[in-house]
Amino acid sequence: MDFERNLDKYAELAVKAGVNIQKDQFLWVSAPTGTEQLVRRIVRQAYLAGAGDVHVQWYDEEVKRTHYELAPDSAFKHFPKWLAAAFDSVGEREGAFLQVEADDPDLLKGIPPERLQTYEKARGNALESFYDAIETDRISWSIIAMPSQKWADKVFPELPESERISALWNTIFEAVRIKEEKPVDEWRKHIETLQVKASQLNEKRFWKLQYTATGTDLTVELPDKHLWLTGSSTNKGRNDLYCQYANRRSLYRPSQNWGEWVCFKYKAIGLS
């Protein structure tokens, strides 16, 4: 019962805090097979929150692996135009995009890197407008995780196999505050705190950061006009976003004299 309730709360969090779906807004959900129990809840929560339309794009990891193994080289030089147009429609409709991650960490192990690189280049070129819509916050977007057996095996190899999925679920629920009574409210408070901390860091205008601890000696030099961000943003329609992962393009490029490091663990910066 507790797990089912937590799963419902997780789906609600993804919809209301992750992409902050608005009335009549279009939502595109991309998810691998095996995540149906979560995705079905996300669709339900999206409609309850007022979404106008929800589309789920399913993909299968075994099919993906087979494609990379057996398809001819020419298959990796092109990205379907119809699929690129579908992605572009999310931006055109000022919609929202939610990615559910539950991948096997070793899915593409052993695949020739040339195939991966060729396809990623073709995909990047075809989806340039879609990625631009994400990077400029013309659409709301977020990424959430769901355990898979192969992922759980990597994280908890010391546990009996039958306990690993549950352990990873508990870890995810703890990380995203699902065990709080009202996770959406908790995330909004958390973002407000991060905004205060980001503002303090931007006012400090640090030249470099130094981390020292047992086994750690790390110095990172910061660009002159660097900005500290919070992981949240505001889309074109002024709807707050709360949970984002890194964009596909790096926003940080160190200077030539950025230092050397050996890092095994870290600690947070304390701000008074």
C-alpha positions as CSV (number, residue, x, y, z in Angstrom):
1,M,0.0,0.0,0.0
2,D,2.8,2.4,0.9
3,F,4.6,1.7,-2.4
4,E,1.5,2.3,-4.5
5,R,0.8,5.6,-2.6
6,N,4.5,6.7,-3.1
7,L,4.2,5.9,-6.8
8,D,1.1,8.1,-7.1
9,K,2.9,10.9,-5.3
10,Y,5.9,10.5,-7.6
11,A,3.8,10.8,-10.7
12,E,2.1,13.8,-9.2
13,L,5.4,15.4,-8.4
14,A,6.7,14.8,-12.0
15,V,3.6,16.5,-13.4
16,K,3.1,19.4,-10.9
17,A,6.7,20.2,-10.1
18,G,8.8,18.6,-12.8
19,V,7.0,20.1,-15.8
20,N,4.4,22.1,-13.9
21,I,1.7,21.2,-16.4
22,Q,-0.8,24.0,-17.1
23,K,-4.5,23.9,-18.2
24,D,-4.9,22.7,-21.8
25,Q,-1.1,22.2,-22.2
26,F,0.2,19.4,-24.3
27,L,2.5,16.8,-22.7
28,W,4.9,14.5,-24.4
29,V,6.2,11.6,-22.3
30,S,9.1,9.5,-23.6
31,A,9.6,6.2,-21.7
32,P,11.1,2.7,-22.2
33,T,8.9,-0.4,-22.0
34,G,8.8,-1.7,-18.4
35,T,7.8,1.6,-16.9
36,E,4.1,1.2,-17.5
37,Q,3.1,1.3,-13.9
38,L,4.6,4.8,-13.5
39,V,3.8,6.2,-16.9
40,R,0.1,5.3,-16.6
41,R,0.0,7.3,-13.3
42,I,1.8,10.2,-14.9
43,V,-0.8,10.3,-17.7
44,R,-3.6,10.3,-15.1
45,Q,-2.1,13.0,-13.0
46,A,-1.5,15.1,-16.1
47,Y,-5.1,15.0,-17.1
48,L,-6.2,15.7,-13.5
49,A,-3.9,18.7,-13.5
50,G,-5.7,20.1,-16.6
51,A,-3.5,18.8,-19.5
52,G,-5.2,19.2,-22.9
53,D,-3.5,16.2,-24.5
54,V,-0.9,13.6,-23.4
55,H,1.2,11.6,-25.9
56,V,3.4,8.7,-24.7
57,Q,6.3,7.6,-26.9
58,W,7.4,4.1,-26.0
59,Y,10.8,2.6,-26.9
60,D,12.2,-0.9,-26.2
61,E,15.8,-1.4,-25.1
62,E,16.2,-4.8,-26.7
63,V,15.0,-3.4,-30.0
64,K,17.4,-0.5,-29.7
65,R,20.3,-2.9,-29.0
66,T,19.4,-5.1,-32.0
67,H,19.2,-2.1,-34.2
68,Y,22.7,-1.0,-33.2
69,E,24.0,-4.5,-33.7
70,L,22.4,-5.5,-37.0
71,A,21.3,-2.5,-38.9
72,P,23.4,-1.4,-41.9
73,D,25.8,1.5,-41.5
74,S,23.6,3.7,-43.6
75,A,20.8,3.5,-41.0
76,F,22.8,5.6,-38.6
77,K,23.3,8.5,-40.9
78,H,19.6,9.6,-40.9
79,F,17.0,10.5,-38.3
80,P,13.3,10.1,-39.4
81,K,11.9,13.4,-40.6
82,W,8.4,12.5,-39.3
83,L,9.8,12.0,-35.8
84,A,11.8,15.2,-35.9
85,A,8.6,17.0,-36.9
86,A,6.7,15.4,-34.1
87,F,9.4,16.6,-31.6
88,D,9.2,20.1,-33.1
89,S,5.5,20.2,-32.6
90,V,6.0,20.2,-28.8
91,G,7.7,23.6,-29.1
92,E,5.2,24.8,-31.6
93,R,2.3,23.9,-29.2
94,E,4.3,25.4,-26.2
95,G,3.9,22.0,-24.6
96,A,5.9,20.1,-22.0
97,F,8.4,17.2,-22.4
98,L,9.0,14.5,-19.7
99,Q,11.6,11.8,-20.1
100,V,11.4,8.7,-17.9
101,E,14.8,7.0,-17.5
102,A,15.1,3.4,-16.6
103,D,17.9,2.3,-18.9
104,D,20.3,-0.6,-18.6
105,P,23.7,1.0,-17.9
106,D,25.4,-1.5,-20.2
107,L,22.8,-1.6,-22.9
108,L,25.2,-0.4,-25.7
109,K,28.4,-2.0,-24.3
110,G,30.4,-3.4,-27.2
111,I,28.7,-1.4,-29.9
112,P,31.2,0.2,-32.3
113,P,31.6,3.8,-31.1
114,E,31.4,5.0,-34.8
115,R,27.8,3.8,-35.0
116,L,26.9,5.7,-31.8
117,Q,28.7,8.9,-32.9
118,T,27.2,8.8,-36.4
119,Y,23.7,8.4,-35.1
120,E,24.1,11.0,-32.3
121,K,25.3,13.5,-35.0
122,A,22.3,12.8,-37.2
123,R,19.9,13.0,-34.3
124,G,21.4,16.2,-33.1
125,N,21.1,17.9,-36.5
126,A,17.5,16.7,-37.0
127,L,16.4,17.8,-33.5
128,E,18.2,21.2,-33.5
129,S,15.0,23.1,-33.2
130,F,13.7,20.9,-30.4
131,Y,16.9,21.1,-28.4
132,D,16.9,24.9,-28.9
133,A,13.3,25.0,-27.5
134,I,14.6,23.1,-24.4
135,E,17.7,25.2,-23.9
136,T,15.8,28.5,-24.2
137,D,12.9,27.2,-22.0
138,R,10.3,27.7,-24.7
139,I,8.9,24.4,-23.4
140,S,8.7,22.9,-19.9
141,W,10.9,19.9,-19.5
142,S,12.1,17.4,-16.9
143,I,13.7,14.0,-16.5
144,I,12.7,11.4,-13.8
145,A,14.1,8.0,-13.0
146,M,12.5,4.6,-12.5
147,P,14.5,1.5,-11.4
148,S,15.2,-1.3,-13.7
149,Q,16.7,-4.7,-12.6
150,K,20.0,-4.2,-14.4
151,W,20.4,-0.7,-13.0
152,A,19.6,-1.9,-9.5
153,D,22.1,-4.8,-9.9
154,K,24.8,-2.2,-10.6
155,V,23.9,0.0,-7.6
156,F,23.2,-2.7,-5.0
157,P,25.3,-5.8,-5.9
158,E,25.7,-6.7,-2.2
159,L,22.0,-7.2,-1.7
160,P,20.0,-10.4,-2.7
161,E,18.7,-9.9,-6.2
162,S,15.1,-10.0,-5.0
163,E,15.8,-6.9,-2.8
164,R,17.7,-4.6,-5.2
165,I,14.7,-3.1,-7.1
166,S,13.0,-2.2,-3.8
167,A,16.3,-0.7,-2.4
168,L,16.7,1.5,-5.5
169,W,13.1,2.6,-5.3
170,N,13.6,3.6,-1.7
171,T,16.7,5.6,-2.7
172,I,14.8,7.5,-5.4
173,F,11.9,8.2,-3.1
174,E,14.2,9.6,-0.5
175,A,16.1,11.7,-3.0
176,V,13.0,13.4,-4.4
177,R,11.2,13.8,-1.0
178,I,8.4,11.4,-1.9
179,K,8.2,10.3,1.7
180,E,7.2,13.8,2.8
181,E,3.5,14.3,3.2
182,K,3.4,16.9,0.4
183,P,6.4,16.4,-1.9
184,V,5.2,19.1,-4.4
185,D,5.2,21.7,-1.6
186,E,8.5,20.5,-0.3
187,W,10.1,20.9,-3.7
188,R,8.8,24.4,-4.0
189,K,10.3,25.3,-0.7
190,H,13.5,23.6,-1.7
191,I,13.7,25.7,-5.0
192,E,13.1,28.9,-3.0
193,T,16.1,28.0,-0.8
194,L,18.3,27.2,-3.8
195,Q,17.3,30.6,-5.3
196,V,18.5,32.3,-2.2
197,K,21.8,30.4,-2.2
198,A,22.4,31.0,-5.9
199,S,21.9,34.7,-5.4
200,Q,24.4,34.7,-2.5
201,L,26.9,32.8,-4.6
202,N,26.5,35.2,-7.5
203,E,27.0,38.2,-5.2
204,K,30.2,36.6,-3.9
205,R,31.8,36.5,-7.4
206,F,34.2,33.7,-6.4
207,W,37.3,33.4,-8.5
208,K,37.9,29.8,-7.7
209,L,36.6,27.0,-5.5
210,Q,38.8,24.7,-3.4
211,Y,37.6,21.4,-1.9
212,T,39.8,19.7,0.6
213,A,39.1,16.5,2.6
214,T,40.7,13.1,3.2
215,G,41.7,11.9,-0.2
216,T,40.5,15.1,-1.9
217,D,42.4,18.1,-3.2
218,L,40.3,19.9,-5.8
219,T,40.6,23.4,-7.2
220,V,38.2,24.7,-9.8
221,E,38.7,28.1,-11.4
222,L,35.5,29.9,-12.4
223,P,34.9,32.0,-15.5
224,D,34.7,35.8,-15.0
225,K,31.0,36.1,-15.7
226,H,29.8,32.7,-14.3
227,L,26.3,32.3,-13.0
228,W,25.0,30.0,-10.3
229,L,21.7,28.4,-11.2
230,T,19.1,26.4,-9.3
231,G,18.0,23.5,-11.5
232,S,14.7,25.4,-12.1
233,S,13.7,27.8,-14.8
234,T,10.8,29.7,-16.2
235,N,9.3,28.9,-19.6
236,K,8.0,31.2,-22.2
237,G,4.5,31.2,-20.6
238,R,6.0,32.1,-17.2
239,N,5.3,28.7,-15.7
240,D,7.9,27.7,-13.2
241,L,10.0,24.6,-13.8
242,Y,11.4,22.7,-10.8
243,C,13.4,19.7,-11.8
244,Q,15.8,19.7,-14.7
245,Y,19.0,17.8,-15.7
246,A,21.9,19.2,-17.6
247,N,21.3,20.5,-21.1
248,R,23.1,18.7,-23.9
249,R,25.5,21.6,-24.4
250,S,28.0,22.5,-21.7
251,L,27.5,25.9,-20.1
252,Y,30.9,25.9,-18.4
253,R,34.3,26.1,-20.0
254,P,37.3,26.4,-17.7
255,S,40.1,28.8,-18.4
256,Q,43.4,27.4,-19.6
257,N,44.9,27.6,-16.1
258,W,42.1,25.8,-14.2
259,G,44.2,23.6,-12.0
260,E,44.6,19.9,-11.2
261,W,42.7,17.7,-8.8
262,V,42.3,14.3,-7.2
263,C,38.8,13.9,-5.9
264,F,37.2,10.9,-4.2
265,K,34.4,12.6,-2.2
266,Y,33.0,16.1,-1.7
267,K,31.3,18.3,0.8
268,A,28.8,21.2,0.3
269,I,29.7,24.9,0.4
270,G,28.3,26.4,3.6
271,L,26.8,29.9,3.3
272,S,25.8,32.0,6.3
